[in-house]
Amino acid sequence: MNIYTLELIFWIGLLIVFYAYLGYGIVLWAMVALKRMLFRARPLADAPLPEVTFIVCAYNEEDWIEQKIANSLAIDYPSERIQFYFATDGSNDRTEALVRHYPYPASTRWMLLHEPERRGKIAAFQRAMQYVSTPVVVSTDANTLVNPGAVRLMVQHFADPGVGAVAGEKRIVMGEKADAGSAGEGIYWQYESLLKKWDAELWSVVGAAGELFAFRTEAYEHVPLDTIVEDFYLTMRIAQKGWRVQYEPEAYAVETSSASVAEEMKRKVRIAAGGLQAVVRLVPLLNIFRYGVLTFQYVSHRVLRWTLAPLLLPILFMVNTSLAMRGFPLYQVLLAAQTVFYIAAFAGYVLEARRLKVKAFFIPYYFCIMNYSMYAGLWRLLRGRQSVLWERAMRA
């Protein structure tokens, strides 16, 4: 392969990787800043509080479920306008019994949904949706704690008839002795939260996280039962139908970080497989002539990270090596920079195995974990080994 072809591959690949992880954030910030200059933000309109159904799906959460119920009942929302559904399908520990016998206040409207067969979260969620009669649904994970004002803050966005869903913020609690997995996860979600805020300002959030989100019942549609990341797919289908997905950073769900890097890997591989599955199922969203800004956001924020960027990383290293061996100083410097980065990631792995914490290595190590997960997720998806009945990661 001639030198010009190698250089073209290298610089195009480097541009794509940079754009996928950092460049989109820069471009997005600039576009939002320009929009703020040209258009004045409209304040949220006052509107009566809608009736809300609050759904919690729990599988074998006996250690958490009572705390989750107490947290849910502490939400600042009129009791006559909110009802709670707890779906415990498949649980074979005390989760069902703890939900059934919890001392609910007399004014609480609640329902326990339980089937002994385990068919996955989305099956339990859709079974709960059959009983929903309210105009708004709020969904949250069983192992997260939601701030009391979350529901009020999210539903105010539905005063805008163009909003079909609202994403809350996911916050990771990190201890002072956080390992590479938990520290990397926390930093990653801080950056993701910033991108979601800007995405919403520009047009629409690109998929909500399952920890906390709300949607109009009329915007909901059936999700295939083999969907791996159902929260992302559901909210992207809402956006695909013309609704916007807003973001409310002051409505947040708090969870502890993964107990270890190995536990975090479980999550990442599942999410990677689910992301790739979603890219296939949401192919029409790649048509920028039909979906405009939404396609730009979707490709920039998600598709590149799940497809081209991980694929290009090893290619970039090999092409960079070939160019450096031909004596070009610029490529020798760039190869040295890549090598130092990957050595730092490997050092993070070695130190993690020995339970030594060096924060300087957390980001490169976590970055490599994320991209390795994409390969592992693709392999698992191609082999049909990624079930919706996933084994949840243990939390710290």
C-alpha positions in Angstrom: 0.0 0.0 0.0 1.5 3.3 -1.0 2.3 6.1 1.5 -0.5 8.4 0.4 -3.1 5.8 0.9 -1.8 5.0 4.4 -1.8 8.6 5.3 -5.3 9.1 4.1 -6.5 6.1 6.1 -4.7 7.3 9.2 -6.0 10.9 9.2 -9.5 10.0 8.3 -9.5 7.3 11.0 -8.0 9.6 13.6 -10.6 12.3 12.8 -13.5 9.8 13.2 -12.1 8.5 16.5 -11.5 12.0 17.9 -14.9 13.2 16.7 -16.7 10.2 18.2 -15.2 10.7 21.7 -14.4 14.4 22.0 -15.0 16.3 18.8 -18.8 15.9 18.9 -18.9 17.4 22.3 -17.0 20.5 21.0 -19.2 20.8 17.9 -22.3 20.3 20.0 -21.2 23.0 22.5 -20.6 25.4 19.6 -24.0 24.7 18.0 -25.8 25.2 21.3 -23.9 28.4 22.0 -25.0 29.7 18.6 -28.6 28.7 19.2 -28.6 30.6 22.5 -27.3 33.7 20.8 -30.0 33.5 18.0 -33.0 32.3 20.0 -34.2 33.1 23.4 -35.0 30.0 25.5 -38.7 29.7 26.3 -39.5 29.2 30.0 -41.5 26.1 30.9 -45.2 26.8 31.0 -47.2 26.2 34.1 -49.6 23.3 33.7 -51.7 21.1 36.1 -49.8 18.1 37.3 -50.8 15.0 35.2 -51.6 11.7 36.7 -48.5 9.5 36.7 -47.8 5.7 36.9 -44.5 5.0 38.6 -43.1 1.6 37.5 -40.3 -0.3 39.2 -39.2 -3.7 37.7 -37.2 -5.8 40.2 -35.6 -9.2 39.8 -34.2 -10.7 43.0 -33.7 -7.4 44.7 -34.5 -8.4 48.3 -31.5 -6.4 49.6 -32.7 -3.2 48.0 -36.4 -3.4 47.5 -37.6 -2.0 50.8 -35.3 0.9 50.5 -36.5 1.4 46.9 -40.2 1.4 48.0 -39.5 3.9 50.8 -37.6 6.1 48.4 -40.5 5.9 45.9 -43.1 6.7 48.5 -41.1 9.8 49.6 -41.5 11.4 46.1 -43.0 14.8 46.4 -46.1 14.4 44.3 -49.8 14.4 45.2 -50.8 11.0 46.4 -54.1 11.1 44.5 -52.2 11.7 41.2 -49.5 9.0 41.4 -49.7 5.2 41.5 -46.9 2.7 41.9 -46.5 -0.6 40.1 -43.9 -3.0 41.3 -43.2 -5.9 38.8 -41.2 -8.7 40.4 -41.5 -11.3 37.6 -39.1 -14.3 38.0 -37.8 -13.3 41.4 -37.2 -16.4 43.5 -36.0 -14.7 46.6 -38.0 -12.6 49.1 -38.6 -9.6 46.7 -42.2 -10.4 46.0 -43.1 -11.0 49.7 -41.3 -7.8 50.7 -43.3 -5.7 48.2 -46.6 -7.4 49.1 -46.2 -6.9 52.9 -44.6 -3.5 53.0 -46.5 -1.1 55.3 -47.8 1.3 52.7 -49.6 4.4 53.9 -53.4 4.2 53.5 -53.4 6.8 50.7 -50.9 5.0 48.6 -52.2 3.5 45.3 -50.0 0.5 44.5 -50.0 -2.7 42.6 -47.8 -5.8 42.8 -47.3 -7.7 39.5 -45.6 -11.1 39.8 -45.3 -14.1 37.6 -42.9 -17.0 38.5 -41.5 -17.2 35.0 -38.5 -14.9 34.3 -38.8 -13.4 30.8 -36.7 -10.3 31.2 -37.2 -6.7 32.3 -39.0 -5.6 29.1 -41.6 -8.4 29.4 -42.3 -7.4 33.0 -42.5 -3.7 32.0 -44.8 -4.3 29.1 -47.1 -6.4 31.3 -47.3 -3.5 33.7 -48.1 -1.1 30.8 -51.3 -3.1 30.1 -52.7 -1.7 33.4 -51.6 1.9 32.8 -54.4 4.4 32.4 -52.5 7.6 33.2 -51.1 10.0 30.6 -47.6 9.8 31.9 -45.3 6.9 32.9 -42.1 7.2 35.0 -39.7 4.2 34.9 -36.8 3.7 37.3 -34.5 0.8 38.2 -34.9 -1.0 41.4 -31.3 -0.4 42.6 -31.4 3.4 42.3 -32.6 6.1 44.6 -34.5 9.0 43.1 -34.6 12.5 44.5 -38.0 13.6 45.9 -38.6 16.3 43.3 -37.8 14.2 40.3 -41.3 13.4 39.1 -42.5 17.1 39.4 -39.4 18.2 37.5 -39.8 15.7 34.7 -43.5 16.1 34.1 -43.3 19.9 33.7 -41.6 19.3 30.3 -44.8 17.7 29.0 -46.5 21.1 29.0 -44.7 21.3 25.7 -46.8 19.2 23.3 -43.7 18.4 21.2 -42.0 16.5 24.1 -42.7 12.8 24.1 -40.2 11.7 26.8 -37.9 13.1 29.5 -34.6 11.6 30.5 -33.4 12.0 34.1 -29.8 12.1 35.1 -27.8 9.1 36.2 -25.4 9.8 39.1 -22.7 7.4 40.3 -21.6 7.4 43.9 -17.8 7.0 44.1 -15.9 6.4 47.3 -12.5 7.8 48.1 -11.0 4.4 47.3 -12.7 4.0 43.9 -11.1 1.6 41.6 -10.6 2.1 37.8 -13.9 0.7 37.0 -16.0 2.8 39.4 -13.9 6.0 38.9 -14.0 5.6 35.1 -17.8 4.9 35.2 -18.3 8.1 37.2 -16.2 10.3 34.9 -17.9 8.7 31.9 -21.4 9.5 33.2 -20.4 13.1 34.1 -19.4 13.6 30.5 -22.5 11.8 29.2 -24.7 14.0 31.3 -23.2 17.1 29.8 -23.7 15.8 26.3 -27.3 15.0 27.1 -27.9 18.5 28.4 -26.5 20.0 25.2 -28.3 17.4 23.0 -31.6 18.4 24.5 -30.9 22.1 24.0 -30.0 21.5 20.4 -33.0 19.2 19.6 -33.4 15.9 21.5 -31.6 13.6 23.9 -30.3 10.5 22.0 -31.8 7.8 24.2 -32.6 7.8 27.9 -30.9 5.6 30.5 -33.2 3.1 32.3 -32.2 4.4 35.7 -34.8 7.2 35.4 -37.0 8.4 32.5 -40.6 9.4 31.8 -42.7 9.3 28.7 -46.2 10.0 27.4 -48.3 6.9 27.4 -49.7 7.8 24.0 -46.1 7.8 22.6 -45.4 4.3 23.9 -45.2 1.4 21.6 -44.6 -2.3 22.0 -40.9 -3.2 22.2 -39.7 -6.6 20.9 -39.2 -8.9 23.8 -35.6 -9.8 22.7 -34.5 -6.1 22.9 -31.4 -5.9 25.1 -31.3 -2.2 25.9 -35.0 -1.5 26.0 -34.8 1.9 27.5 -32.6 3.3 24.7 -34.7 1.6 22.0 -38.0 2.8 23.5 -37.0 6.4 23.7 -35.4 6.4 20.3 -38.5 5.1 18.8 -40.4 7.9 20.4 -38.0 10.4 18.9 -38.2 8.7 15.5 -41.9 9.3 15.5 -41.3 13.0 15.7 -41.4 13.7 19.5 -38.4 15.3 21.3 -36.8 13.7 24.3 -36.0 16.3 26.8 -33.5 16.3 29.7 -34.0 17.2 33.3 -30.6 17.2 35.2 -32.2 18.0 38.5 -34.3 14.8 38.3 -31.7 12.2 39.1 -31.3 8.6 40.1 -28.3 7.7 42.3 -26.6 4.3 42.3 -23.3 3.0 43.6 -20.6 2.1 41.1 -19.9 -1.4 40.0 -18.3 -3.6 42.7 -15.3 -4.3 40.4 -14.0 -3.9 36.9 -15.2 -7.5 36.2 -18.7 -6.5 37.2 -18.5 -3.3 35.2 -17.5 -5.5 32.2 -20.8 -7.4 32.5 -22.7 -4.2 32.0 -20.5 -2.9 29.2 -20.6 -6.0 27.1 -24.4 -6.3 27.5 -24.8 -2.6 26.6 -22.5 -3.0 23.6 -24.5 -6.0 22.3 -27.7 -4.0 22.8 -26.3 -0.9 21.2 -25.3 -2.8 18.1 -28.7 -4.6 18.0 -30.4 -1.1 18.2 -28.3 0.3 15.4 -29.6 -2.5 13.1 -33.2 -2.1 14.3 -33.1 1.7 13.9 -31.5 1.8 10.4 -34.2 4.3 9.1 -32.8 6.8 11.6 -29.6 7.0 9.6 -31.5 8.9 6.9 -30.5 12.5 7.6 -32.8 13.7 4.7 -35.8 12.5 6.7 -34.8 13.0 10.3 -32.4 15.9 10.0 -30.8 17.0 13.3 -31.9 13.8 15.1 -29.9 11.7 12.6 -26.8 14.0 13.1 -27.1 13.6 16.9 -27.7 9.9 16.8 -24.8 9.1 14.5 -22.4 11.5 16.2 -23.3 10.5 19.8 -24.0 6.8 19.5 -23.5 5.1 16.1 -19.8 6.1 15.7 -19.0 5.0 19.2 -20.6 1.7 18.7 -19.3 0.9 15.2 -16.5 2.8 13.4 -14.5 4.2 16.4 -13.8 0.8 18.1 -13.0 -0.8 14.7 -10.6 2.0 13.8 -8.5 1.9 17.0 -6.4 -1.1 16.2 -6.2 -0.1 12.5 -4.9 3.3 13.5 -2.2 1.8 15.6 -1.1 -0.6 12.8 -1.1 2.1 10.1 0.7 4.5 12.5 3.4 1.9 13.1 3.8 1.4 9.3 4.2 5.1 8.8 6.6 5.6 11.7 8.8 2.8 10.5 9.3 4.7 7.2 11.1 7.5 9.2 8.4 10.2 9.3 9.0 12.2 12.6 5.4 13.3 13.0 4.1 9.7 12.8 6.9 8.6 15.2 5.6 11.1 17.8 2.0 10.1 17.3 3.0 6.4 17.6 4.8 7.2 20.8 1.7 9.0 22.1 -0.5 6.0 21.3 2.0 3.6 22.9 2.2 5.6 26.1 -1.6 5.7 26.3 -1.9 1.9 25.9 0.9 1.3 28.3 -0.9 3.5 30.8 -4.1 1.4 30.2 -2.1 -1.8 30.8 -0.6 -0.4 33.9 -4.1 0.4 35.1 -5.0 -3.3 34.5 -1.9 -4.6 36.4 -2.4 -2.2 39.3 -6.1 -3.0 39.5 -5.3 -6.7 39.7 -3.0 -5.9 42.7 -5.6 -3.6 44.2 -3.3 -0.5 43.8 -5.1 2.7 43.0 -3.4 5.2 40.6 -6.0 7.6 39.3 -3.8 8.7 36.4 -4.4 5.3 34.8 -8.2 5.2 35.3 -9.3 7.0 32.2 -7.0 5.1 29.6 -7.9 1.8 31.3 -11.7 2.5 31.3 -11.5 3.7 27.7 -9.9 0.4 26.6 -12.5 -1.5 28.6 -15.3 0.3 26.8 -13.9 -0.4 23.4 -13.0 -4.0 24.2 -16.6 -4.4 25.3 -17.8 -3.4 21.8 -15.9 -6.4 20.3 -17.1 -8.7 23.0 -20.6 -7.5 22.6 -20.5 -7.9 18.8 -19.2 -11.5 19.2 -21.8 -12.3 21.8 -24.6 -10.8 19.6 -23.4 -12.7 16.5 -23.4 -16.0 18.4 -26.8 -15.3 19.9 -25.4 -15.5 23.4 -26.7 -12.2 24.7 -30.0 -12.9 26.4 -32.4 -10.3 27.7 -32.2 -12.4 30.9 -28.8 -10.9 31.7 -27.0 -11.3 35.0 -27.0 -7.9 36.7 -23.7 -6.5 37.8 -23.0 -6.4 41.5 -22.8 -2.8 42.9 -20.3 -1.6 45.5 
